[in-house]
Amino acid sequence: MPSRRAFVAATLAGAALSALPGATAQGGGQGSARRRPILVFDVNETMLDINALEPHFARAFGDGQVLREWFSTVLQYSNVATLAGPYSDFGAIAGAALDMVAAARRASLTPGDRDLILSGTRSLPPHPDVRPGLDQLRKGGFRLVTLTNSAPLAVAQQLKNAGLTDLFERSFSVDTVKRFKPAPEPYRYVAQELGVGLGDLRMIAAHAWDIVGAIQAGCLGAFIARPGKVLYPLGPKPDIVAPDFQAAAKQILALDQPR
C-alpha cells in the first residue's frame, strides 16, 4: 500500500491540477466540457455610433473631427479619476472634457451647443450590424448584459433610445464601484452580481483597452475591429476578432457553444 506521504503528495497534486485554467469541478483539463459564457457588451462606440455627434461638433467648433479629440479626452480623464481621483461620473467628465477642448482651442462654446453635444450622447443610434448580431446570439441561447462607463440613468436612456433594451438581461455601470474600465473592479463586479467566475464572462468591445482590462481580470474577450480600431500590440490577445457584430456572433456561436 502507498505510504501516507505518497497519498498526501498525490492529493495535493490533484488539487493543483484542478485549479488550472479550464479545469472543471470533476478535475478535467482543457479538453473538458465548457460552459457557455455570459456575453458582456460595451456600449459607446462598440454598439452605439458616436459619429452621430459630428454635426454638433462641426457647428460648435467648425470641425466635426473635434469629436475624436473630445472623446479621447473623456477616456483619458476617466483613467485619471480611477488612478488619482476624485471620482466623477462619466457624464460629468464628458462635460469637463468638452470645456477643456474648447479652452485649448480658444473656442467660444455656447450653452446651447454644449447641451446639444452632451444630451446627444444619450440618443446615439446603434451601428446597423448590432441588432442582427445580438438577435443571432439570443437565438443561440446566450445571456446578454452590458457593462459601460456611463452612469446607470444615462445607459438606460441610451439603450431605450437605440431600441436595444429588450435584448439585455441586465445593464451594469462602473458607477457602482466608482472605478472606470479597464480597472479590474468593474469586471469583478459583474461576475459577482451574476454569480459566476470571471472566466464565465466574455467582454465584447471595440476598444483595445477594454479588451486588455477584461482579459487581465480573467475574462474572455471579443474585439470588434470597427474602422480605425486596432488591438494593443503589447496586450493579451482575444480569441475572437471580428469586423462587426454579425461576424463576431458567428465566431462566438462556433466557439462558445457547450460541447
Long-range contacts (C-beta under 8 A, 24 or more apart in sequence): 21-199, 33-258, 33-259, 34-256, 34-258, 34-259, 35-200, 35-258, 36-141, 36-142, 36-256, 36-257, 36-258, 37-142, 37-199, 37-200, 37-201, 37-202, 37-220, 37-256, 38-142, 38-143, 38-144, 38-145, 38-194, 38-196, 38-200, 38-201, 38-202, 39-137, 39-142, 39-143, 39-144, 39-145, 39-202, 39-204, 39-252, 40-145, 40-146, 40-147, 40-172, 40-187, 40-190, 40-201, 40-202, 40-203, 40-204, 40-214, 40-219, 41-144, 41-145, 41-146, 41-147, 41-168, 41-204, 41-205, 42-146, 42-147, 42-148, 42-181, 42-203, 42-204, 42-205, 42-206, 42-207, 42-210, 43-146, 43-148, 43-150, 43-155, 43-158, 43-159, 44-121, 44-124, 44-148, 44-149, 44-150, 44-158, 45-71, 45-206, 45-207, 45-226, 45-229, 46-204, 46-205, 46-206, 46-207, 46-210, 46-224, 46-226, 47-126, 47-127, 47-130, 47-146, 47-162, 47-164, 47-245, 48-124, 48-125, 48-126, 48-127, 48-158, 48-162, 49-124, 49-125, 49-126, 49-127, 50-121, 50-124, 52-120, 52-124, 52-125, 53-117, 53-120, 53-121, 53-124, 56-113, 56-116, 56-117, 56-120, 57-117, 59-113, 59-116, 60-102, 60-107, 60-109, 60-110, 60-113, 60-114, 60-116, 60-117, 61-101, 61-102, 61-105, 61-107, 66-101, 66-105, 69-101, 70-97, 70-98, 70-101, 70-117, 73-97, 73-100, 73-101, 75-209, 78-149, 78-180, 79-180, 81-180, 82-179, 82-180, 82-183, 87-178, 87-179, 89-151, 89-175, 90-148, 90-149, 90-150, 90-151, 90-154, 90-174, 90-175, 90-180, 91-118, 91-121, 91-150, 91-151, 91-154, 94-118, 94-121, 121-154, 121-158, 122-154, 122-157, 122-158, 122-161, 123-157, 123-158, 123-161, 124-158, 124-161, 124-162, 125-162, 126-162, 126-163, 126-164, 127-226, 127-244, 127-245, 129-244, 129-245, 129-246, 130-164, 130-245, 131-163, 131-164, 131-167, 132-245, 132-246, 133-244, 133-245, 133-246, 133-248, 133-249, 134-164, 134-167, 134-245, 134-249, 135-167, 136-246, 136-249, 136-250, 136-253, 137-249, 137-252, 137-253, 138-167, 140-249, 140-252, 140-253, 140-257, 141-257, 142-252, 142-256, 143-169, 144-168, 144-169, 145-169, 145-170, 145-171, 145-172, 145-190, 145-194, 146-170, 146-171, 146-172, 147-172, 147-173, 147-174, 147-181, 147-186, 147-187, 147-190, 147-203, 148-172, 148-173, 148-174, 149-173, 149-174, 149-180, 149-181, 151-175, 170-194, 181-209, 181-210, 181-213, 181-214, 182-209, 182-210, 182-212, 182-213, 182-214, 182-216, 183-213, 184-213, 184-216, 184-217, 187-213, 187-214, 187-217, 187-218, 187-219, 188-217, 191-219, 202-240, 202-252, 202-256, 204-248, 208-232, 208-235, 211-235, 211-238, 212-236, 222-248, 222-251, 222-252, 224-248
